[in-house]
């Protein structure tokens, strides 16, 4: 297990064998799970391990981020919501009951 995964709560990866997880190949999954379920110190670990720009780029390209998490990461990283793929997709697929 990598140094990064040793410091992240294993419960975020309940559906996969964390010992077989490669932190480089599975970067998107790791970042997504930690952002959705992790604590602030684990987000800091992501920034230190992958670099802030890589974390931001990965987050901006995710297909779905729940609204509360999107608000948090938008403020935390100081990124406008319009840079997030999930936000743009939601605006394009607006449902009649969301008006």
KEKE-3310 file (N, C-alpha, C; in steps of 0.2 Angstrom, whole numbers, plus 5000, padded with zeros to 4 digits):
npx = (5004:5002:5011:5002:4989:4989:4987:4974:4957:4951:4938:4932:4934:4925:4920:4930:4946:4958:4971:4975:4974:4981:4989:4992:4987:4973:4970:4959:4948:4952:4954:4941:4933:4939:4937:4923:4920:4930:4940:4946:4960:4964:4961:4971:4982:4980:4982:4996:5001:4997:4998:4991:4986:4984:4974:4964:4961:4957:4945:4938:4934:4926:4911:4900:4897:4891:4879:4882:4896:4901:4900:4908:4921:4923:4924:4934:4945:4945:4938:4928:4911:4908:4918:4917:4914:4903:4894:4891:4885:4873:4867:4864:4855:4843:4829:4811:4805:4815:4815)
npy = (4994:5011:5026:5037:5031:5024:5034:5038:5035:5019:5015:5023:5016:5005:4996:4990:4982:4989:4986:4983:4994:5006:5021:5030:5026:5025:5038:5047:5041:5040:5053:5058:5050:5054:5068:5068:5060:5062:5070:5086:5086:5075:5079:5089:5080:5075:5086:5088:5076:5074:5087:5103:5108:5096:5090:5100:5100:5087:5086:5096:5089:5079:5069:5070:5079:5081:5094:5101:5097:5102:5116:5118:5114:5123:5135:5132:5129:5141:5142:5146:5140:5137:5132:5118:5103:5095:5105:5112:5103:5100:5112:5113:5102:5105:5102:5104:5105:5112:5125)
npz = (5000:4996:5002:5003:5003:5015:5024:5022:5026:5025:5023:5014:5002:5001:4992:4984:4983:4993:4994:4981:4974:4964:4966:4956:4944:4948:4952:4949:4955:4968:4972:4970:4979:4992:4992:4992:5004:5013:5026:5031:5033:5025:5012:5011:5011:4998:4990:4993:4989:4975:4970:4969:4957:4949:4957:4956:4942:4940:4948:4942:4930:4934:4932:4941:4956:4972:4976:4989:4991:4980:4981:4993:4988:4978:4985:4993:4985:4978:4965:4951:4950:4937:4930:4932:4926:4930:4935:4923:4915:4923:4922:4908:4907:4913:4923:4922:4935:4942:4941)
capx = (5000:5006:5011:4996:4983:4990:4984:4967:4952:4950:4931:4930:4935:4922:4918:4936:4952:4962:4978:4977:4973:4987:4988:4993:4981:4967:4970:4953:4944:4955:4952:4934:4931:4942:4933:4916:4919:4935:4941:4950:4967:4965:4961:4977:4986:4979:4986:5003:5004:4996:4999:4985:4984:4981:4968:4959:4960:4953:4939:4934:4932:4921:4904:4895:4899:4884:4879:4886:4903:4903:4900:4914:4927:4923:4926:4941:4951:4944:4937:4921:4908:4907:4924:4916:4910:4896:4890:4889:4880:4867:4864:4862:4850:4838:4822:4805:4804:4820:4814)
capy = (5000:5017:5031:5041:5027:5022:5039:5039:5031:5013:5014:5026:5011:4999:4992:4988:4980:4994:4984:4982:5001:5010:5028:5034:5024:5026:5045:5050:5037:5042:5060:5058:5047:5058:5074:5066:5057:5063:5075:5091:5084:5070:5084:5092:5075:5074:5092:5087:5070:5075:5094:5106:5109:5090:5089:5104:5097:5080:5088:5100:5085:5074:5070:5072:5081:5083:5101:5104:5096:5107:5123:5118:5114:5129:5140:5129:5130:5147:5141:5147:5133:5137:5128:5111:5099:5093:5110:5114:5098:5101:5118:5111:5097:5108:5099:5109:5107:5115:5132)
capz = (5000:4996:5008:5003:5005:5022:5028:5021:5029:5021:5023:5008:4997:5003:4986:4981:4987:4993:4993:4974:4971:4962:4967:4950:4939:4951:4954:4949:4960:4975:4973:4970:4986:4997:4991:4994:5010:5017:5031:5028:5033:5019:5006:5011:5009:4991:4987:4994:4985:4968:4968:4969:4950:4947:4960:4953:4936:4941:4951:4936:4925:4936:4929:4946:4962:4975:4977:4995:4990:4974:4985:4997:4984:4974:4989:4996:4980:4974:4958:4950:4948:4930:4928:4934:4921:4933:4935:4917:4913:4926:4919:4902:4908:4918:4923:4923:4942:4945:4939)
cpx = (5004:5006:5004:4990:4984:4987:4977:4963:4950:4942:4928:4930:4932:4921:4924:4942:4957:4970:4980:4976:4980:4986:4989:4988:4974:4966:4963:4948:4946:4953:4945:4931:4933:4938:4926:4915:4924:4935:4946:4958:4969:4965:4968:4982:4986:4983:4993:5005:5003:4998:4992:4982:4981:4975:4962:4956:4955:4946:4934:4931:4928:4914:4899:4899:4892:4885:4883:4893:4905:4904:4907:4920:4928:4926:4933:4947:4950:4943:4930:4918:4907:4913:4923:4912:4903:4891:4887:4884:4873:4863:4861:4856:4845:4832:4817:4804:4809:4820:4812)
cpy = (5006:5022:5035:5037:5024:5028:5041:5034:5025:5013:5018:5022:5005:4994:4989:4986:4985:4992:4983:4989:5004:5017:5032:5032:5025:5033:5048:5047:5040:5049:5061:5056:5052:5065:5073:5064:5059:5069:5080:5089:5079:5074:5087:5087:5074:5080:5091:5081:5071:5082:5097:5107:5102:5088:5093:5102:5091:5082:5092:5095:5079:5075:5072:5073:5083:5091:5104:5103:5101:5114:5123:5118:5120:5135:5138:5131:5137:5146:5142:5140:5132:5133:5120:5108:5097:5099:5112:5109:5099:5107:5117:5106:5099:5105:5105:5110:5110:5123:5136)
cpz = (5000:5002:5008:5005:5012:5027:5027:5023:5024:5019:5016:5002:4999:4998:4982:4986:4987:4992:4986:4970:4970:4962:4961:4945:4942:4954:4954:4954:4967:4977:4974:4977:4992:4997:4994:5001:5015:5022:5028:5028:5027:5013:5006:5009:5001:4988:4988:4989:4977:4966:4967:4962:4947:4950:4958:4946:4936:4943:4946:4931:4928:4934:4935:4953:4966:4976:4983:4994:4985:4977:4989:4993:4980:4978:4992:4991:4976:4967:4957:4948:4941:4926:4929:4929:4923:4933:4928:4914:4916:4924:4912:4902:4913:4917:4924:4930:4945:4944:4945)
residu = (UNK:UNK:UNK:UNK:UNK:UNK:UNK:UNK:UNK:UNK:UNK:UNK:UNK:UNK:UNK:UNK:UNK:UNK:UNK:UNK:UNK:UNK:UNK:UNK:UNK:UNK:UNK:UNK:UNK:UNK:UNK:UNK:UNK:UNK:UNK:UNK:UNK:UNK:UNK:UNK:UNK:UNK:UNK:UNK:UNK:UNK:UNK:UNK:UNK:UNK:UNK:UNK:UNK:UNK:UNK:UNK:UNK:UNK:UNK:UNK:UNK:UNK:UNK:UNK:UNK:UNK:UNK:UNK:UNK:UNK:UNK:UNK:UNK:UNK:UNK:UNK:UNK:UNK:UNK:UNK:UNK:UNK:UNK:UNK:UNK:UNK:UNK:UNK:UNK:UNK:UNK:UNK:UNK:UNK:UNK:UNK:UNK:UNK:UNK)
# end
